[in-house]
């Protein structure tokens, strides 16, 4: 959508059709002095617009030959009704400049890909369009002249037509060495070219406000600069064209991703910028040798699809929302309710479908625009986004797996010779016997039925769940018998359910029922695709308790899954999963990292669910400058000092005890050999206690041996914790919310991702020079 120049910020609202400029160019010998009724007579003493300043600069600056100004291309970025103009990289600006010369008068639009091919610029229309996400078009300008008001923080470009008029007036002044020329805006503002180094813009003098203390406060001039080299702006060199790896980043609850209420697009842009900076500092040699390019990060937005007009959920929620504390309720409806939506089968299907389809669409589009890309793909999930990806990856199928079978067991189900009538009577559902027999459903057919099949027969929800739960329990019991499922050491397989003379179940199952239910909460080395992943399933799989939906398939196999501030461990526990089988791994993804801040209130660990018999500390993520933070080093130093002091005290006590026990031999009465042996044993025992105390203190200093932590990350560690900042250590509650949103700007997190990616490409990281 096209925007007027006044909407795009800066002084574009003053874009003139300068009526006096053509007269000035037609009469170049005319030197226009600053009129008293146009330029304020009272100016600040330090202002360079004073008469003495003009004369001084005029005397110092001699005539110089005219040189054409070098243009640079900028784009407008709007945020909170404020517009700022940012420069394209030098590489992109050169491409746009060459394209603008090639366009000429041709009618066809010329499209140039910029910013890593994430945006397309329509050169003739001067518009910039996003490629991978929904974003309104932004204005693009070929900039040569810039202006900064007395209250502005940065220079803003003039519109191209007025910049051209300024350049023509400047060329005439330089050629004829005649200055103090002026150009007027339609709204009365005036630009005066005093000399090559001093060019000012003056506000119009209107009626004086009685609250203004002096006229100079209202009419203080602004600064005008020619050429991008004369303004303080940082121009990036540009991104490498080669992409080594592609990463999709999925956000959590709500539309905002940080404390500044920025969108996932802006946060991913910051993360991408941090990674480019780290590549320059930590992979400098590989970058110079052309061994690496860059890593592309693309945002995946599912919140807008859930809360859009297609679902109508926002309107439904709004009708039942109370009118009090409206802002807090709006925040709750827009953010926290996403957690409840994900646990709803209806909206969970919408969320999962949106995430999968968005990722697949972005992957296809990226491959189309980067036809030479042959790298791997990874995924990142923040907060609830990590849980969405976890459930999605759990339900992927690799090439060797068959599609889901309706039969939950690998062989026909054996119900101990019971008939359909006996089975339904045992479950208290004999009233549905006629319904099933009318459809010729026997026990074998009943084992093939799913929830939808029983629902179509008119069986209510409660009886359906009883039947499915019974069949699944029998299936698991049969799997234990055949060896398809192996219980962990210390657990026994559930016994066969038998019937007594009264037709009721015997107590053999009841006696070990707790062990059986515990076994159901432990994942096993079994093909999880054979199990239904509905609510309350008891198959013991990693998908236990997931919402019963149809999980879509991704168009690729992710190389690594990174979870930021993830509640996965909590959700798995709430779903009833007590332990993750160490042999379990995602079907299509072989690496998994759980990254969290120590004060993140939403993050939970996963390693204790895999290795239950060892208390493992999480892996400390190194600081991106190659060392621990100072306050953590001091903390470790104090810990070592206290340990050394403890050891020294124990050593002193041992020496004192030995000295006390050495009584002169001449003072002792003669003893026999037996008594001497007893005393020697007592002395050795006492000394041994001191030695044991000292050795135990030294043992605390030894590091724990490296332990293989399951196969979710190929045997490597899973939980990685960031180092808190010094100011955060003063009050962990004060920085709790910020800790959950810190990952997007964390250089330590970005470096961990880069190290994992490039280690698999055989490129080692370099330690930056301190």
C-alpha positions, -999 to +999 in steps of 0.1 A: +000+000+000+013+033-010+020+059+017+023+096+013+057+112+021+043+129+051+035+095+067+070+082+063+086+105+088+114+130+090+108+163+072+090+146+044+058+165+053+077+196+042+085+182+008+083+213-013+075+222-048+099+250-045+085+280-064+115+303-060+142+277-069+136+280-106+139+317-105+171+314-086+186+290-111+175+313-140+193+342-124+225+326-109+243+359-104+217+369-077+231+365-042+203+364-017+213+376+017+194+364+047+165+388+052+158+401+087+122+391+085+131+356+076+161+347+098+159+355+135+182+382+147+186+366+181+205+333+180+226+314+205+261+326+209+275+291+202+254+288+171+274+287+139+247+308+123+261+340+138+276+367+115+311+362+128+309+325+122+298+331+085+327+355+079+352+332+096+342+302+075+341+324+044+377+335+049+389+300+056+372+283+027+384+291-008+367+282-040+368+245-047+358+226-079+323+211-079+321+173-074+289+154-078+274+141-046+275+103-040+240+090-033+231+063-008+198+044-006+177+044+026+145+027+037+119+039+062+110+020+093+079+029+113+074+020+150+048+035+173+039+063+149+076+073+147+096+069+115+133+064+111+154+061+080+180+034+079+207+029+053+209-002+031+243-019+031+269-006+007+264-037-014+227-033-017+229+004-022+252-001-052+228-027-067+199-003-063+219+026-078+229+006-108+194-006-113+180+029-111+203+040-140+192+009-160+155+015-155+154+047-175+120+053-191+111+016-194+076+007-182+085-027-167+092-027-130+127-037-119+129-058-087+161-060-067+166-085-039+182-069-008+191-078+028+200-114+022+171-117-003+146-113+026+132-081+009+125-071-027+128-034-037+107-022-066+130+004-080+105+025-100+079+026-073+105+031-046+089+005-024+104-023-003+084-055+002+090-084+027+094-119+011+090-143+040+064-126+062+034-102+061+045-066+063+033-035+047+055-019+020+080+007+032+093+037+013+127+037-003+147+068-012+179+076-031+193+101-006+219+129-011+208+157+013+200+153+050+185+174+078+185+173+116+163+195+137+175+209+170+154+182+188+161+153+165+186+126+174+196+116+138+197+130+103+167+124+080+168+125+042+151+151+022+127+139-005+144+132-038+129+161-057+140+187-032+174+171-028+178+175-065+170+212-063+194+216-034+221+200-054+215+223-083+216+254-061+248+240-045+264+234-079+257+270-090+270+284-057+303+264-059+308+272-096+302+309-092+316+310-056+285+329-046+267+319-014+239+329+010+213+315-013+180+303+000+153+278-010+119+280+005+095+252+015+058+256+008+051+258+046+075+287+049+106+269+061+138+281+045+171+265+037+201+289+033+234+278+018+258+301+037+289+284+024+301+248+016+305+239+052+275+257+067+239+251+055+210+257+078+172+253+078+151+279+095+116+276+109+090+302+099+084+330+124+047+330+133+028+346+161+049+344+193+035+321+220+031+339+253+045+309+271+077+309+251+104+327+271+124+339+241+120+339+203+152+318+198+135+287+214+110+287+186+132+296+157+165+278+164+178+266+130+185+230+120+215+215+104+217+205+067+243+181+054+252+171+019+262+135+012+260+104+035+297+107+043+290+139+062+265+125+087+271+102+116+255+070+104+268+034+104+265+017+071+268-021+071+290-038+046+264-064+037+257-101+043+275-129+026+255-143-002+263-180+006+240-196+032+254-225+051+225-233+073+188-225+076+170-220+110+133-216+116+123-198+148+089-204+164+076-179+190+057-186+222+025-171+237+012-138+226+021-115+197+051-098+215+084-115+221+102-092+245+097-065+270+097-039+243+066-056+228+083-063+196+071-089+171+088-122+163+101-106+131+120-078+149+134-102+175+146-127+149+163-097+130+182-089+162+192-126+166+204-127+130+224-095+135+241-110+166+250-141+147+266-121+118+287-102+143+298-134+161+308-149+127+331-120+121+347-122+156+347-160+162+351-174+127+372-146+112+398-168+096+372-192+081+353-162+068+384-146+052+393-179+036+358-183+021+351-215+041+318-202+056+290-179+046+262-172+070+233-187+089+198-176+078+172-172+105+135-170+095+105-163+119+075-186+121+043-167+132+013-188+143-004-163+167-020-142+139-036-173+124-051-184+157-064-150+166-075-140+131-109-138+116-108-174+104-112-189+138-133-161+154-120-171+188-112-135+198-148-124+192-161-154+212-138-146+241-146-109+240-183-116+245-177-134+278-149-111+291-158-089+320-155-051+314-134-044+346-096-041+344-099-041+306-062-038+299-052-067+321-080-089+306-070-080+271-034-090+279-046-123+293-069-130+263-041-122+239-012-141+256-019-164+284-050-180+268-027-195+241-017-221+267-053-232+270-058-230+233-030-255+228-046-280+251-078-278+232-081-303+204-099-278+181-074-249+184-044-272+189-050-285+154-051-250+141-018-241+159+001-272+148-012-270+112-002-233+110+033-240+124+039-269+100+025-253+069+043-220+076+076-239+080+071-259+049+060-228+029+091-209+041+113-238+033+099-241-003+102-204-008+137-203+005+149-231-017+133-214-047+152-181-040+184-200-031+186-227-057+222-235-048+215-241-011+226-275+000+229-270+037+209-285+066+179-271+084+173-266+121+144-254+142+142-232+173+112-229+197+108-203+224+085-210+254+053-226+241+068-227+206+093-253+219+065-275+231+047-272+198+079-283+180+085-311+205+051-326+199+055-321+162+089-338+160+076-366+182+050-374+157+071-373+126+077-404+104+110-411+088+115-429+055+119-463+071+087-461+091+053-471+078+023-450+081+003-453+113-014-486+117-049-487+132-039-518+151-021-507+183-003-541+186+019-559+162-001-591+162-037-600+168-050-591+203-055-620+226-082-614+253-077-647+271-104-664+250-131-641+262-160-634+240-173-599+231-201-604+256-178-613+285-155-584+277-183-559+277-198-574+308-164-570+326-164-534+316-200-528+326-210-520+290-232-550+281-259-526+269-238-519+238-236-555+228-265-553+204-250-521+188-217-538+181-232-571+169-254-552+145-223-541+128-207-576+129-180-563+154-161-591+172-132-588+195-106-586+167-126-559+150-130-541+183-092-540+186-091-522+152-116-496+162-106-460+169-124-434+188-141-420+157-154-455+147-170-460+181-185-425+180-201-432+146-218-462+162-235-439+187-214-449+217-210-420+242-176-406+252-173-424+285-179-459+273-157-452+243-128-443+266-133-474+287-132-497+256-101-480+241-083-479+275-090-516+280-077-525+246-046-505+250-038-520+284-042-555+270-020-545+240+007-532+264+004-563+285+008-585+254+038-564+243+055-571+276+049-608+271+063-609+235+093-587+244+082-557+222+084-535+253+111-539+280+106-526+315+134-508+332+153-527+358+133-532+390+099-531+374+078-562+367+056-568+338+019-567+345+003-601+352-024-616+331-059-605+340-079-636+349-115-640+360-127-658+391-158-678+394-179-647+398-168-633+366-148-605+382-111-597+378-088-615+402-067-596+427-035-606+408-036-574+387-046-552+417-016-563+437+008-550+411-013-523+396+009-495+409+039-510+392+020-514+360+009-478+360+045-468+367+056-488+338+031-470+316+048-437+325+082-448+312+090-445+276+103-477+259+123-486+229+092-493+208+078-479+176+056-451+189+039-448+156+018-479+165+002-460+193-027-436+194-016-402+207-050-393+222-058-377+255-051-400+284-034-427+264-016-453+285+008-467+261+039-454+279+052-435+249+068-401+247+036-388+232+017-397+264-011-372+271-008-353+238-039-338+223-056-362+199-051-344+166-036-352+133+000-341+134+013-329+099+046-339+085+075-315+078+090-314+043+125-320+057+144-337+085+157-311+110+193-314+120+190-299+154+161-287+177+170-258+200+145-250+228+147-216+245+131-211+279+111-243+274+084-258+296+086-292+279+097-310+310+068-296+330+042-305+303+055-341+300+053-345+338+018-331+339+008-354+311+018-384+333+052-392+318+077-399+347+107-410+327+120-407+291+136-438+278+174-431+273+172-449+240+145-426+227+152-400+200+131-380+176+123-400+145+137-374+121+159-351+144+190-364+161+201-334+181+183-315+209+194-287+232+174-273+261+187-238+267+175-217+296+184-187+318+188-197+355+161-172+366+136-181+338+103-189+356+089-208+326+120-231+319+123-266+331+151-292+328+149-325+309+180-345+319+165-356+353+137-373+334+163-393+315+190-400+341+172-405+373+199-420+394+225-392+390+222-356+400+237-338+371+244-301+370+234-284+337+262-274+313+273-238+317+272-219+284+305-201+280+305-163+277+309-152+241+342-134+250+357-167+261+355-167+299+331-167+328+315-136+340+335-118+367+310-123+395+307-161+388+345-164+388+346-146+422+319-170+435+339-200+424+371-185+439+353-181+473+340-216+471+376-229+465+389-208+493+363-221+517+371-257+507+409-251+511+402-235+545+382-266+555+409-289+544+436-269+563+415-270+595+410-307+591+448-311+586+456-290+616+432-311+638+449-343+626+483-329+635+471-317+669+456-351+676+487-369+666+508-346+689+484-352+718+485-390+713+523-391+714+529-395+752+565-401+764+573-438+766+592-435+799+561-423+817+541-453+807+540-484+827+551-516+810+523-531+788+520-565+772+518-571+735+481-573+734+475-539+750+501-524+727+483-538+697+449-524+709+464-489+714+480-490+680+447-500+664+429-471+682+456-446+670+453-459+634+415-456+636+416-421+649+440-410+622+420-428+596+389-407+605+409-375+599+423-389+566+388-398+555+375-364+564+402-348+543+398-371+514+360-364+514+367-327+512+391-332+483+366-354+466+341-326+465+365-306+443+368-333+417+346-329+387+319-353+379+327-378+351+311-373+318+278-393+316+259-403+285+225-386+287+202-406+265+198-404+227+177-372+224+210-354+217+230-384+205+244-392+240+255-356+246+243-332+273+209-317+268+204-290+295+225-258+289+222-228+313+232-192+305+253-171+329+233-145+346+245-109+344+260-093+376+230-070+381+206-099+377+223-117+406+212-090+431+175-098+428+165-128+408+128-121+412+131-086+397+146-100+365+125-131+362+102-119+334+132-104+315+151-137+319+123-155+300+126-130+271+164-125+270+173-152+244+166-131+213+194-107+222+217-132+239+251-134+222+260-164+243+229-183+230+236-173+194+272-185+197+261-219+210+239-223+180+267-213+156+291-237+173+267-266+170+261-258+134+296-253+122+311-281+143+291-304+121+305-287+091+340-292+103+347-255+110+363-248+144+355-218+164+383-193+172+387-176+205+385-138+201+413-116+212+406-100+245 
